[in-house]
Amino acid sequence: MSPMRSLALVLAFTACGLAGARADDAAACRDGIAEIRAALDKAPPEPAAGRLRKALRVAEREAREGEFDECLDAVRDARAGR
């Protein structure tokens, strides 16, 4: 196999792997947003509610922009702030 063909195959497999990871991140982002909303529905005390609202706002914005890794960062922030 030629070096160029090997490189092309490596790039193709990498792209497929990234697409799968992106889909996993998108699903985890949606689940995280639902988790934050559920936590807000329980009416937490104000310091926690403010952190949850901010995390929800950031997570939703990043999800709309397709930045699922940043959405997951906001979800992690919400979990840490409970």
mmCIF file of the N, C-alpha and C atoms, coordinates in Angstrom:
data_MODEL
# 
_entry.id   MODEL 
# 
loop_
_atom_site.group_PDB 
_atom_site.id 
_atom_site.type_symbol 
_atom_site.label_atom_id 
_atom_site.label_alt_id 
_atom_site.label_comp_id 
_atom_site.label_asym_id 
_atom_site.label_entity_id 
_atom_site.label_seq_id 
_atom_site.pdbx_PDB_ins_code 
_atom_site.Cartn_x 
_atom_site.Cartn_y 
_atom_site.Cartn_z 
_atom_site.occupancy 
_atom_site.B_iso_or_equiv 
_atom_site.pdbx_formal_charge 
_atom_site.auth_seq_id 
_atom_site.auth_comp_id 
_atom_site.auth_asym_id 
_atom_site.auth_atom_id 
_atom_site.pdbx_PDB_model_num 
ATOM 1   N N  . MET A 1 1  ? 0.843   -1.164 0.000  1.00 0.00 ? 1  MET A N  1 
ATOM 2   C CA . MET A 1 1  ? 0.000   0.000  0.000  1.00 0.00 ? 1  MET A CA 1 
ATOM 3   C C  . MET A 1 1  ? 0.896   1.237  0.000  1.00 0.00 ? 1  MET A C  1 
ATOM 4   N N  . SER A 1 2  ? 0.524   2.223  -0.800 1.00 0.00 ? 2  SER A N  1 
ATOM 5   C CA . SER A 1 2  ? 1.341   3.435  -0.901 1.00 0.00 ? 2  SER A CA 1 
ATOM 6   C C  . SER A 1 2  ? 1.174   4.283  0.359  1.00 0.00 ? 2  SER A C  1 
ATOM 7   N N  . PRO A 1 3  ? 2.158   5.107  0.649  1.00 0.00 ? 3  PRO A N  1 
ATOM 8   C CA . PRO A 1 3  ? 2.068   5.981  1.824  1.00 0.00 ? 3  PRO A CA 1 
ATOM 9   C C  . PRO A 1 3  ? 0.883   6.945  1.746  1.00 0.00 ? 3  PRO A C  1 
ATOM 10  N N  . MET A 1 4  ? 0.576   7.436  0.571  1.00 0.00 ? 4  MET A N  1 
ATOM 11  C CA . MET A 1 4  ? -0.554  8.363  0.423  1.00 0.00 ? 4  MET A CA 1 
ATOM 12  C C  . MET A 1 4  ? -1.876  7.656  0.704  1.00 0.00 ? 4  MET A C  1 
ATOM 13  N N  . ARG A 1 5  ? -1.988  6.422  0.236  1.00 0.00 ? 5  ARG A N  1 
ATOM 14  C CA . ARG A 1 5  ? -3.218  5.655  0.478  1.00 0.00 ? 5  ARG A CA 1 
ATOM 15  C C  . ARG A 1 5  ? -3.353  5.341  1.971  1.00 0.00 ? 5  ARG A C  1 
ATOM 16  N N  . SER A 1 6  ? -2.237  5.025  2.612  1.00 0.00 ? 6  SER A N  1 
ATOM 17  C CA . SER A 1 6  ? -2.250  4.770  4.054  1.00 0.00 ? 6  SER A CA 1 
ATOM 18  C C  . SER A 1 6  ? -2.703  6.011  4.810  1.00 0.00 ? 6  SER A C  1 
ATOM 19  N N  . LEU A 1 7  ? -2.180  7.146  4.424  1.00 0.00 ? 7  LEU A N  1 
ATOM 20  C CA . LEU A 1 7  ? -2.560  8.400  5.060  1.00 0.00 ? 7  LEU A CA 1 
ATOM 21  C C  . LEU A 1 7  ? -4.045  8.676  4.849  1.00 0.00 ? 7  LEU A C  1 
ATOM 22  N N  . ALA A 1 8  ? -4.531  8.437  3.640  1.00 0.00 ? 8  ALA A N  1 
ATOM 23  C CA . ALA A 1 8  ? -5.947  8.655  3.346  1.00 0.00 ? 8  ALA A CA 1 
ATOM 24  C C  . ALA A 1 8  ? -6.828  7.756  4.215  1.00 0.00 ? 8  ALA A C  1 
ATOM 25  N N  . LEU A 1 9  ? -6.430  6.516  4.393  1.00 0.00 ? 9  LEU A N  1 
ATOM 26  C CA . LEU A 1 9  ? -7.203  5.597  5.234  1.00 0.00 ? 9  LEU A CA 1 
ATOM 27  C C  . LEU A 1 9  ? -7.188  6.029  6.696  1.00 0.00 ? 9  LEU A C  1 
ATOM 28  N N  . VAL A 1 10 ? -6.039  6.448  7.171  1.00 0.00 ? 10 VAL A N  1 
ATOM 29  C CA . VAL A 1 10 ? -5.944  6.918  8.558  1.00 0.00 ? 10 VAL A CA 1 
ATOM 30  C C  . VAL A 1 10 ? -6.848  8.132  8.764  1.00 0.00 ? 10 VAL A C  1 
ATOM 31  N N  . LEU A 1 11 ? -6.817  9.068  7.834  1.00 0.00 ? 11 LEU A N  1 
ATOM 32  C CA . LEU A 1 11 ? -7.659  10.257 7.940  1.00 0.00 ? 11 LEU A CA 1 
ATOM 33  C C  . LEU A 1 11 ? -9.140  9.905  7.881  1.00 0.00 ? 11 LEU A C  1 
ATOM 34  N N  . ALA A 1 12 ? -9.508  8.960  7.035  1.00 0.00 ? 12 ALA A N  1 
ATOM 35  C CA . ALA A 1 12 ? -10.905 8.551  6.933  1.00 0.00 ? 12 ALA A CA 1 
ATOM 36  C C  . ALA A 1 12 ? -11.382 7.901  8.221  1.00 0.00 ? 12 ALA A C  1 
ATOM 37  N N  . PHE A 1 13 ? -10.580 7.014  8.794  1.00 0.00 ? 13 PHE A N  1 
ATOM 38  C CA . PHE A 1 13 ? -10.966 6.363  10.039 1.00 0.00 ? 13 PHE A CA 1 
ATOM 39  C C  . PHE A 1 13 ? -11.020 7.362  11.194 1.00 0.00 ? 13 PHE A C  1 
ATOM 40  N N  . THR A 1 14 ? -10.123 8.318  11.191 1.00 0.00 ? 14 THR A N  1 
ATOM 41  C CA . THR A 1 14 ? -10.134 9.342  12.228 1.00 0.00 ? 14 THR A CA 1 
ATOM 42  C C  . THR A 1 14 ? -11.398 10.185 12.129 1.00 0.00 ? 14 THR A C  1 
ATOM 43  N N  . ALA A 1 15 ? -11.770 10.555 10.915 1.00 0.00 ? 15 ALA A N  1 
ATOM 44  C CA . ALA A 1 15 ? -12.981 11.346 10.722 1.00 0.00 ? 15 ALA A CA 1 
ATOM 45  C C  . ALA A 1 15 ? -14.209 10.575 11.183 1.00 0.00 ? 15 ALA A C  1 
ATOM 46  N N  . CYS A 1 16 ? -14.269 9.298  10.905 1.00 0.00 ? 16 CYS A N  1 
ATOM 47  C CA . CYS A 1 16 ? -15.399 8.474  11.355 1.00 0.00 ? 16 CYS A CA 1 
ATOM 48  C C  . CYS A 1 16 ? -15.440 8.416  12.878 1.00 0.00 ? 16 CYS A C  1 
ATOM 49  N N  . GLY A 1 17 ? -14.299 8.289  13.490 1.00 0.00 ? 17 GLY A N  1 
ATOM 50  C CA . GLY A 1 17 ? -14.234 8.249  14.953 1.00 0.00 ? 17 GLY A CA 1 
ATOM 51  C C  . GLY A 1 17 ? -14.665 9.562  15.570 1.00 0.00 ? 17 GLY A C  1 
ATOM 52  N N  . LEU A 1 18 ? -14.268 10.670 14.965 1.00 0.00 ? 18 LEU A N  1 
ATOM 53  C CA . LEU A 1 18 ? -14.652 11.978 15.478 1.00 0.00 ? 18 LEU A CA 1 
ATOM 54  C C  . LEU A 1 18 ? -16.151 12.206 15.335 1.00 0.00 ? 18 LEU A C  1 
ATOM 55  N N  . ALA A 1 19 ? -16.738 11.731 14.260 1.00 0.00 ? 19 ALA A N  1 
ATOM 56  C CA . ALA A 1 19 ? -18.180 11.878 14.066 1.00 0.00 ? 19 ALA A CA 1 
ATOM 57  C C  . ALA A 1 19 ? -18.934 11.108 15.140 1.00 0.00 ? 19 ALA A C  1 
ATOM 58  N N  . GLY A 1 20 ? -18.458 9.929  15.469 1.00 0.00 ? 20 GLY A N  1 
ATOM 59  C CA . GLY A 1 20 ? -19.092 9.148  16.524 1.00 0.00 ? 20 GLY A CA 1 
ATOM 60  C C  . GLY A 1 20 ? -18.955 9.817  17.874 1.00 0.00 ? 20 GLY A C  1 
ATOM 61  N N  . ALA A 1 21 ? -17.787 10.358 18.152 1.00 0.00 ? 21 ALA A N  1 
ATOM 62  C CA . ALA A 1 21 ? -17.571 11.061 19.420 1.00 0.00 ? 21 ALA A CA 1 
ATOM 63  C C  . ALA A 1 21 ? -18.436 12.304 19.490 1.00 0.00 ? 21 ALA A C  1 
ATOM 64  N N  . ARG A 1 22 ? -18.579 12.992 18.381 1.00 0.00 ? 22 ARG A N  1 
ATOM 65  C CA . ARG A 1 22 ? -19.415 14.194 18.337 1.00 0.00 ? 22 ARG A CA 1 
ATOM 66  C C  . ARG A 1 22 ? -20.868 13.848 18.619 1.00 0.00 ? 22 ARG A C  1 
ATOM 67  N N  . ALA A 1 23 ? -21.347 12.744 18.076 1.00 0.00 ? 23 ALA A N  1 
ATOM 68  C CA . ALA A 1 23 ? -22.723 12.317 18.336 1.00 0.00 ? 23 ALA A CA 1 
ATOM 69  C C  . ALA A 1 23 ? -22.899 11.961 19.812 1.00 0.00 ? 23 ALA A C  1 
ATOM 70  N N  . ASP A 1 24 ? -21.896 11.306 20.392 1.00 0.00 ? 24 ASP A N  1 
ATOM 71  C CA . ASP A 1 24 ? -21.950 10.983 21.820 1.00 0.00 ? 24 ASP A CA 1 
ATOM 72  C C  . ASP A 1 24 ? -21.980 12.253 22.656 1.00 0.00 ? 24 ASP A C  1 
ATOM 73  N N  . ASP A 1 25 ? -21.160 13.236 22.296 1.00 0.00 ? 25 ASP A N  1 
ATOM 74  C CA . ASP A 1 25 ? -21.133 14.505 23.022 1.00 0.00 ? 25 ASP A CA 1 
ATOM 75  C C  . ASP A 1 25 ? -22.467 15.235 22.893 1.00 0.00 ? 25 ASP A C  1 
ATOM 76  N N  . ALA A 1 26 ? -23.074 15.188 21.717 1.00 0.00 ? 26 ALA A N  1 
ATOM 77  C CA . ALA A 1 26 ? -24.363 15.851 21.510 1.00 0.00 ? 26 ALA A CA 1 
ATOM 78  C C  . ALA A 1 26 ? -25.429 15.218 22.396 1.00 0.00 ? 26 ALA A C  1 
ATOM 79  N N  . ALA A 1 27 ? -25.444 13.902 22.477 1.00 0.00 ? 27 ALA A N  1 
ATOM 80  C CA . ALA A 1 27 ? -26.418 13.219 23.321 1.00 0.00 ? 27 ALA A CA 1 
ATOM 81  C C  . ALA A 1 27 ? -26.166 13.517 24.791 1.00 0.00 ? 27 ALA A C  1 
ATOM 82  N N  . ALA A 1 28 ? -24.906 13.520 25.199 1.00 0.00 ? 28 ALA A N  1 
ATOM 83  C CA . ALA A 1 28 ? -24.575 13.826 26.590 1.00 0.00 ? 28 ALA A CA 1 
ATOM 84  C C  . ALA A 1 28 ? -24.936 15.274 26.920 1.00 0.00 ? 28 ALA A C  1 
ATOM 85  N N  . CYS A 1 29 ? -24.762 16.162 25.972 1.00 0.00 ? 29 CYS A N  1 
ATOM 86  C CA . CYS A 1 29 ? -25.132 17.566 26.149 1.00 0.00 ? 29 CYS A CA 1 
ATOM 87  C C  . CYS A 1 29 ? -26.642 17.683 26.371 1.00 0.00 ? 29 CYS A C  1 
ATOM 88  N N  . ARG A 1 30 ? -27.431 17.046 25.522 1.00 0.00 ? 30 ARG A N  1 
ATOM 89  C CA . ARG A 1 30 ? -28.898 17.084 25.677 1.00 0.00 ? 30 ARG A CA 1 
ATOM 90  C C  . ARG A 1 30 ? -29.312 16.514 27.024 1.00 0.00 ? 30 ARG A C  1 
ATOM 91  N N  . ASP A 1 31 ? -28.708 15.396 27.415 1.00 0.00 ? 31 ASP A N  1 
ATOM 92  C CA . ASP A 1 31 ? -29.025 14.785 28.706 1.00 0.00 ? 31 ASP A CA 1 
ATOM 93  C C  . ASP A 1 31 ? -28.645 15.716 29.854 1.00 0.00 ? 31 ASP A C  1 
ATOM 94  N N  . GLY A 1 32 ? -27.504 16.371 29.731 1.00 0.00 ? 32 GLY A N  1 
ATOM 95  C CA . GLY A 1 32 ? -27.053 17.301 30.768 1.00 0.00 ? 32 GLY A CA 1 
ATOM 96  C C  . GLY A 1 32 ? -27.980 18.493 30.910 1.00 0.00 ? 32 GLY A C  1 
ATOM 97  N N  . ILE A 1 33 ? -28.439 19.021 29.784 1.00 0.00 ? 33 ILE A N  1 
ATOM 98  C CA . ILE A 1 33 ? -29.384 20.143 29.818 1.00 0.00 ? 33 ILE A CA 1 
ATOM 99  C C  . ILE A 1 33 ? -30.666 19.712 30.518 1.00 0.00 ? 33 ILE A C  1 
ATOM 100 N N  . ALA A 1 34 ? -31.150 18.526 30.206 1.00 0.00 ? 34 ALA A N  1 
ATOM 101 C CA . ALA A 1 34 ? -32.357 18.010 30.869 1.00 0.00 ? 34 ALA A CA 1 
ATOM 102 C C  . ALA A 1 34 ? -32.119 17.841 32.374 1.00 0.00 ? 34 ALA A C  1 
ATOM 103 N N  . GLU A 1 35 ? -30.927 17.405 32.736 1.00 0.00 ? 35 GLU A N  1 
ATOM 104 C CA . GLU A 1 35 ? -30.574 17.228 34.153 1.00 0.00 ? 35 GLU A CA 1 
ATOM 105 C C  . GLU A 1 35 ? -30.574 18.578 34.879 1.00 0.00 ? 35 GLU A C  1 
ATOM 106 N N  . ILE A 1 36 ? -30.030 19.605 34.251 1.00 0.00 ? 36 ILE A N  1 
ATOM 107 C CA . ILE A 1 36 ? -30.008 20.938 34.868 1.00 0.00 ? 36 ILE A CA 1 
ATOM 108 C C  . ILE A 1 36 ? -31.437 21.452 35.029 1.00 0.00 ? 36 ILE A C  1 
ATOM 109 N N  . ARG A 1 37 ? -32.262 21.283 34.002 1.00 0.00 ? 37 ARG A N  1 
ATOM 110 C CA . ARG A 1 37 ? -33.659 21.727 34.097 1.00 0.00 ? 37 ARG A CA 1 
ATOM 111 C C  . ARG A 1 37 ? -34.394 21.018 35.226 1.00 0.00 ? 37 ARG A C  1 
ATOM 112 N N  . ALA A 1 38 ? -34.154 19.721 35.356 1.00 0.00 ? 38 ALA A N  1 
ATOM 113 C CA . ALA A 1 38 ? -34.798 18.951 36.433 1.00 0.00 ? 38 ALA A CA 1 
ATOM 114 C C  . ALA A 1 38 ? -34.346 19.465 37.797 1.00 0.00 ? 38 ALA A C  1 
ATOM 115 N N  . ALA A 1 39 ? -33.075 19.807 37.919 1.00 0.00 ? 39 ALA A N  1 
ATOM 116 C CA . ALA A 1 39 ? -32.574 20.343 39.187 1.00 0.00 ? 39 ALA A CA 1 
ATOM 117 C C  . ALA A 1 39 ? -33.224 21.695 39.484 1.00 0.00 ? 39 ALA A C  1 
ATOM 118 N N  . LEU A 1 40 ? -33.421 22.520 38.473 1.00 0.00 ? 40 LEU A N  1 
ATOM 119 C CA . LEU A 1 40 ? -34.080 23.814 38.676 1.00 0.00 ? 40 LEU A CA 1 
ATOM 120 C C  . LEU A 1 40 ? -35.557 23.645 39.027 1.00 0.00 ? 40 LEU A C  1 
ATOM 121 N N  . ASP A 1 41 ? -36.200 22.606 38.500 1.00 0.00 ? 41 ASP A N  1 
ATOM 122 C CA . ASP A 1 41 ? -37.608 22.348 38.812 1.00 0.00 ? 41 ASP A CA 1 
ATOM 123 C C  . ASP A 1 41 ? -37.815 22.028 40.293 1.00 0.00 ? 41 ASP A C  1 
ATOM 124 N N  . LYS A 1 42 ? -36.747 21.584 40.961 1.00 0.00 ? 42 LYS A N  1 
ATOM 125 C CA . LYS A 1 42 ? -36.833 21.253 42.390 1.00 0.00 ? 42 LYS A CA 1 
ATOM 126 C C  . LYS A 1 42 ? -36.696 22.486 43.273 1.00 0.00 ? 42 LYS A C  1 
ATOM 127 N N  . ALA A 1 43 ? -36.594 23.666 42.669 1.00 0.00 ? 43 ALA A N  1 
ATOM 128 C CA . ALA A 1 43 ? -36.490 24.942 43.374 1.00 0.00 ? 43 ALA A CA 1 
ATOM 129 C C  . ALA A 1 43 ? -35.387 24.936 44.427 1.00 0.00 ? 43 ALA A C  1 
ATOM 130 N N  . PRO A 1 44 ? -34.135 24.843 43.998 1.00 0.00 ? 44 PRO A N  1 
ATOM 131 C CA . PRO A 1 44 ? -33.025 24.875 44.960 1.00 0.00 ? 44 PRO A CA 1 
ATOM 132 C C  . PRO A 1 44 ? -32.893 26.266 45.579 1.00 0.00 ? 44 PRO A C  1 
ATOM 133 N N  . PRO A 1 45 ? -32.176 26.382 46.694 1.00 0.00 ? 45 PRO A N  1 
ATOM 134 C CA . PRO A 1 45 ? -31.945 27.707 47.284 1.00 0.00 ? 45 PRO A CA 1 
ATOM 135 C C  . PRO A 1 45 ? -31.200 28.613 46.302 1.00 0.00 ? 45 PRO A C  1 
ATOM 136 N N  . GLU A 1 46 ? -31.326 29.907 46.514 1.00 0.00 ? 46 GLU A N  1 
ATOM 137 C CA . GLU A 1 46 ? -30.848 30.884 45.531 1.00 0.00 ? 46 GLU A CA 1 
ATOM 138 C C  . GLU A 1 46 ? -29.383 30.769 45.123 1.00 0.00 ? 46 GLU A C  1 
ATOM 139 N N  . PRO A 1 47 ? -28.439 30.599 45.965 1.00 0.00 ? 47 PRO A N  1 
ATOM 140 C CA . PRO A 1 47 ? -27.073 30.531 45.404 1.00 0.00 ? 47 PRO A CA 1 
ATOM 141 C C  . PRO A 1 47 ? -26.934 29.398 44.380 1.00 0.00 ? 47 PRO A C  1 
ATOM 142 N N  . ALA A 1 48 ? -27.514 28.248 44.682 1.00 0.00 ? 48 ALA A N  1 
ATOM 143 C CA . ALA A 1 48 ? -27.424 27.116 43.751 1.00 0.00 ? 48 ALA A CA 1 
ATOM 144 C C  . ALA A 1 48 ? -28.271 27.361 42.511 1.00 0.00 ? 48 ALA A C  1 
ATOM 145 N N  . ALA A 1 49 ? -29.444 27.966 42.699 1.00 0.00 ? 49 ALA A N  1 
ATOM 146 C CA . ALA A 1 49 ? -30.329 28.234 41.552 1.00 0.00 ? 49 ALA A CA 1 
ATOM 147 C C  . ALA A 1 49 ? -29.658 29.169 40.557 1.00 0.00 ? 49 ALA A C  1 
ATOM 148 N N  . GLY A 1 50 ? -28.963 30.175 41.040 1.00 0.00 ? 50 GLY A N  1 
ATOM 149 C CA . GLY A 1 50 ? -28.270 31.111 40.152 1.00 0.00 ? 50 GLY A CA 1 
ATOM 150 C C  . GLY A 1 50 ? -27.186 30.417 39.341 1.00 0.00 ? 50 GLY A C  1 
ATOM 151 N N  . ARG A 1 51 ? -26.417 29.542 40.007 1.00 0.00 ? 51 ARG A N  1 
ATOM 152 C CA . ARG A 1 51 ? -25.383 28.803 39.277 1.00 0.00 ? 51 ARG A CA 1 
ATOM 153 C C  . ARG A 1 51 ? -26.000 27.874 38.246 1.00 0.00 ? 51 ARG A C  1 
ATOM 154 N N  . LEU A 1 52 ? -27.118 27.241 38.603 1.00 0.00 ? 52 LEU A N  1 
ATOM 155 C CA . LEU A 1 52 ? -27.777 26.334 37.658 1.00 0.00 ? 52 LEU A CA 1 
ATOM 156 C C  . LEU A 1 52 ? -28.336 27.093 36.463 1.00 0.00 ? 52 LEU A C  1 
ATOM 157 N N  . ARG A 1 53 ? -28.951 28.251 36.716 1.00 0.00 ? 53 ARG A N  1 
ATOM 158 C CA . ARG A 1 53 ? -29.492 29.050 35.604 1.00 0.00 ? 53 ARG A CA 1 
ATOM 159 C C  . ARG A 1 53 ? -28.377 29.475 34.654 1.00 0.00 ? 53 ARG A C  1 
ATOM 160 N N  . LYS A 1 54 ? -27.244 29.906 35.219 1.00 0.00 ? 54 LYS A N  1 
ATOM 161 C CA . LYS A 1 54 ? -26.116 30.316 34.373 1.00 0.00 ? 54 LYS A CA 1 
ATOM 162 C C  . LYS A 1 54 ? -25.592 29.126 33.573 1.00 0.00 ? 54 LYS A C  1 
ATOM 163 N N  . ALA A 1 55 ? -25.433 27.976 34.228 1.00 0.00 ? 55 ALA A N  1 
ATOM 164 C CA . ALA A 1 55 ? -24.940 26.789 33.529 1.00 0.00 ? 55 ALA A CA 1 
ATOM 165 C C  . ALA A 1 55 ? -25.908 26.371 32.424 1.00 0.00 ? 55 ALA A C  1 
ATOM 166 N N  . LEU A 1 56 ? -27.208 26.476 32.699 1.00 0.00 ? 56 LEU A N  1 
ATOM 167 C CA . LEU A 1 56 ? -28.214 26.120 31.691 1.00 0.00 ? 56 LEU A CA 1 
ATOM 168 C C  . LEU A 1 56 ? -28.127 27.061 30.499 1.00 0.00 ? 56 LEU A C  1 
ATOM 169 N N  . ARG A 1 57 ? -28.009 28.352 30.774 1.00 0.00 ? 57 ARG A N  1 
ATOM 170 C CA . ARG A 1 57 ? -27.914 29.345 29.693 1.00 0.00 ? 57 ARG A CA 1 
ATOM 171 C C  . ARG A 1 57 ? -26.690 29.069 28.812 1.00 0.00 ? 57 ARG A C  1 
ATOM 172 N N  . VAL A 1 58 ? -25.558 28.801 29.442 1.00 0.00 ? 58 VAL A N  1 
ATOM 173 C CA . VAL A 1 58 ? -24.324 28.525 28.693 1.00 0.00 ? 58 VAL A CA 1 
ATOM 174 C C  . VAL A 1 58 ? -24.455 27.218 27.911 1.00 0.00 ? 58 VAL A C  1 
ATOM 175 N N  . ALA A 1 59 ? -24.955 26.175 28.565 1.00 0.00 ? 59 ALA A N  1 
ATOM 176 C CA . ALA A 1 59 ? -25.092 24.873 27.908 1.00 0.00 ? 59 ALA A CA 1 
ATOM 177 C C  . ALA A 1 59 ? -26.014 24.957 26.696 1.00 0.00 ? 59 ALA A C  1 
ATOM 178 N N  . GLU A 1 60 ? -27.136 25.645 26.850 1.00 0.00 ? 60 GLU A N  1 
ATOM 179 C CA . GLU A 1 60 ? -28.072 25.774 25.721 1.00 0.00 ? 60 GLU A CA 1 
ATOM 180 C C  . GLU A 1 60 ? -27.447 26.563 24.570 1.00 0.00 ? 60 GLU A C  1 
ATOM 181 N N  . ARG A 1 61 ? -26.731 27.629 24.899 1.00 0.00 ? 61 ARG A N  1 
ATOM 182 C CA . ARG A 1 61 ? -26.081 28.420 23.842 1.00 0.00 ? 61 ARG A CA 1 
ATOM 183 C C  . ARG A 1 61 ? -25.049 27.581 23.099 1.00 0.00 ? 61 ARG A C  1 
ATOM 184 N N  . GLU A 1 62 ? -24.221 26.865 23.842 1.00 0.00 ? 62 GLU A N  1 
ATOM 185 C CA . GLU A 1 62 ? -23.185 26.051 23.210 1.00 0.00 ? 62 GLU A CA 1 
ATOM 186 C C  . GLU A 1 62 ? -23.805 24.920 22.382 1.00 0.00 ? 62 GLU A C  1 
ATOM 187 N N  . ALA A 1 63 ? -24.911 24.364 22.847 1.00 0.00 ? 63 ALA A N  1 
ATOM 188 C CA . ALA A 1 63 ? -25.590 23.315 22.074 1.00 0.00 ? 63 ALA A CA 1 
ATOM 189 C C  . ALA A 1 63 ? -26.099 23.879 20.748 1.00 0.00 ? 63 ALA A C  1 
ATOM 190 N N  . ARG A 1 64 ? -26.681 25.081 20.800 1.00 0.00 ? 64 ARG A N  1 
ATOM 191 C CA . ARG A 1 64 ? -27.166 25.716 19.555 1.00 0.00 ? 64 ARG A CA 1 
ATOM 192 C C  . ARG A 1 64 ? -26.016 25.953 18.581 1.00 0.00 ? 64 ARG A C  1 
ATOM 193 N N  . GLU A 1 65 ? -24.852 26.295 19.118 1.00 0.00 ? 65 GLU A N  1 
ATOM 194 C CA . GLU A 1 65 ? -23.690 26.576 18.272 1.00 0.00 ? 65 GLU A CA 1 
ATOM 195 C C  . GLU A 1 65 ? -22.969 25.301 17.835 1.00 0.00 ? 65 GLU A C  1 
ATOM 196 N N  . GLY A 1 66 ? -23.391 24.156 18.366 1.00 0.00 ? 66 GLY A N  1 
ATOM 197 C CA . GLY A 1 66 ? -22.747 22.897 18.010 1.00 0.00 ? 66 GLY A CA 1 
ATOM 198 C C  . GLY A 1 66 ? -21.440 22.662 18.743 1.00 0.00 ? 66 GLY A C  1 
ATOM 199 N N  . GLU A 1 67 ? -21.182 23.434 19.793 1.00 0.00 ? 67 GLU A N  1 
ATOM 200 C CA . GLU A 1 67 ? -19.963 23.301 20.597 1.00 0.00 ? 67 GLU A CA 1 
ATOM 201 C C  . GLU A 1 67 ? -20.265 22.378 21.780 1.00 0.00 ? 67 GLU A C  1 
ATOM 202 N N  . PHE A 1 68 ? -20.386 21.079 21.500 1.00 0.00 ? 68 PHE A N  1 
ATOM 203 C CA . PHE A 1 68 ? -20.847 20.145 22.516 1.00 0.00 ? 68 PHE A CA 1 
ATOM 204 C C  . PHE A 1 68 ? -19.838 19.936 23.638 1.00 0.00 ? 68 PHE A C  1 
ATOM 205 N N  . ASP A 1 69 ? -18.556 20.077 23.344 1.00 0.00 ? 69 ASP A N  1 
ATOM 206 C CA . ASP A 1 69 ? -17.570 19.940 24.419 1.00 0.00 ? 69 ASP A CA 1 
ATOM 207 C C  . ASP A 1 69 ? -17.708 21.080 25.429 1.00 0.00 ? 69 ASP A C  1 
ATOM 208 N N  . GLU A 1 70 ? -18.015 22.283 24.953 1.00 0.00 ? 70 GLU A N  1 
ATOM 209 C CA . GLU A 1 70 ? -18.222 23.410 25.853 1.00 0.00 ? 70 GLU A CA 1 
ATOM 210 C C  . GLU A 1 70 ? -19.556 23.284 26.585 1.00 0.00 ? 70 GLU A C  1 
ATOM 211 N N  . CYS A 1 71 ? -20.543 22.696 25.940 1.00 0.00 ? 71 CYS A N  1 
ATOM 212 C CA . CYS A 1 71 ? -21.813 22.405 26.601 1.00 0.00 ? 71 CYS A CA 1 
ATOM 213 C C  . CYS A 1 71 ? -21.559 21.461 27.775 1.00 0.00 ? 71 CYS A C  1 
ATOM 214 N N  . LEU A 1 72 ? -20.753 20.448 27.543 1.00 0.00 ? 72 LEU A N  1 
ATOM 215 C CA . LEU A 1 72 ? -20.456 19.484 28.601 1.00 0.00 ? 72 LEU A CA 1 
ATOM 216 C C  . LEU A 1 72 ? -19.659 20.134 29.733 1.00 0.00 ? 72 LEU A C  1 
ATOM 217 N N  . ASP A 1 73 ? -18.843 21.117 29.416 1.00 0.00 ? 73 ASP A N  1 
ATOM 218 C CA . ASP A 1 73 ? -18.149 21.867 30.470 1.00 0.00 ? 73 ASP A CA 1 
ATOM 219 C C  . ASP A 1 73 ? -19.176 22.575 31.363 1.00 0.00 ? 73 ASP A C  1 
ATOM 220 N N  . ALA A 1 74 ? -20.181 23.179 30.758 1.00 0.00 ? 74 ALA A N  1 
ATOM 221 C CA . ALA A 1 74 ? -21.223 23.868 31.536 1.00 0.00 ? 74 ALA A CA 1 
ATOM 222 C C  . ALA A 1 74 ? -22.010 22.870 32.381 1.00 0.00 ? 74 ALA A C  1 
ATOM 223 N N  . VAL A 1 75 ? -22.282 21.698 31.839 1.00 0.00 ? 75 VAL A N  1 
ATOM 224 C CA . VAL A 1 75 ? -22.985 20.664 32.596 1.00 0.00 ? 75 VAL A CA 1 
ATOM 225 C C  . VAL A 1 75 ? -22.137 20.236 33.792 1.00 0.00 ? 75 VAL A C  1 
ATOM 226 N N  . ARG A 1 76 ? -20.851 20.065 33.580 1.00 0.00 ? 76 ARG A N  1 
ATOM 227 C CA . ARG A 1 76 ? -19.950 19.708 34.695 1.00 0.00 ? 76 ARG A CA 1 
ATOM 228 C C  . ARG A 1 76 ? -19.930 20.807 35.752 1.00 0.00 ? 76 ARG A C  1 
ATOM 229 N N  . ASP A 1 77 ? -19.954 22.063 35.315 1.00 0.00 ? 77 ASP A N  1 
ATOM 230 C CA . ASP A 1 77 ? -19.994 23.175 36.262 1.00 0.00 ? 77 ASP A CA 1 
ATOM 231 C C  . ASP A 1 77 ? -21.283 23.125 37.095 1.00 0.00 ? 77 ASP A C  1 
ATOM 232 N N  . ALA A 1 78 ? -22.380 22.797 36.442 1.00 0.00 ? 78 ALA A N  1 
ATOM 233 C CA . ALA A 1 78 ? -23.658 22.707 37.162 1.00 0.00 ? 78 ALA A CA 1 
ATOM 234 C C  . ALA A 1 78 ? -23.618 21.589 38.187 1.00 0.00 ? 78 ALA A C  1 
ATOM 235 N N  . ARG A 1 79 ? -23.050 20.472 37.815 1.00 0.00 ? 79 ARG A N  1 
ATOM 236 C CA . ARG A 1 79 ? -22.950 19.336 38.748 1.00 0.00 ? 79 ARG A CA 1 
ATOM 237 C C  . ARG A 1 79 ? -22.047 19.670 39.927 1.00 0.00 ? 79 ARG A C  1 
ATOM 238 N N  . ALA A 1 80 ? -20.983 20.378 39.671 1.00 0.00 ? 80 ALA A N  1 
ATOM 239 C CA . ALA A 1 80 ? -20.036 20.712 40.741 1.00 0.00 ? 80 ALA A CA 1 
ATOM 240 C C  . ALA A 1 80 ? -20.630 21.746 41.698 1.00 0.00 ? 80 ALA A C  1 
ATOM 241 N N  . GLY A 1 81 ? -21.516 22.584 41.202 1.00 0.00 ? 81 GLY A N  1 
ATOM 242 C CA . GLY A 1 81 ? -22.079 23.653 42.025 1.00 0.00 ? 81 GLY A CA 1 
ATOM 243 C C  . GLY A 1 81 ? -23.242 23.248 42.899 1.00 0.00 ? 81 GLY A C  1 
ATOM 244 N N  . ARG A 1 82 ? -23.687 22.022 42.811 1.00 0.00 ? 82 ARG A N  1 
ATOM 245 C CA . ARG A 1 82 ? -24.837 21.593 43.618 1.00 0.00 ? 82 ARG A CA 1 
ATOM 246 C C  . ARG A 1 82 ? -24.487 21.484 45.064 1.00 0.00 ? 82 ARG A C  1 
# 
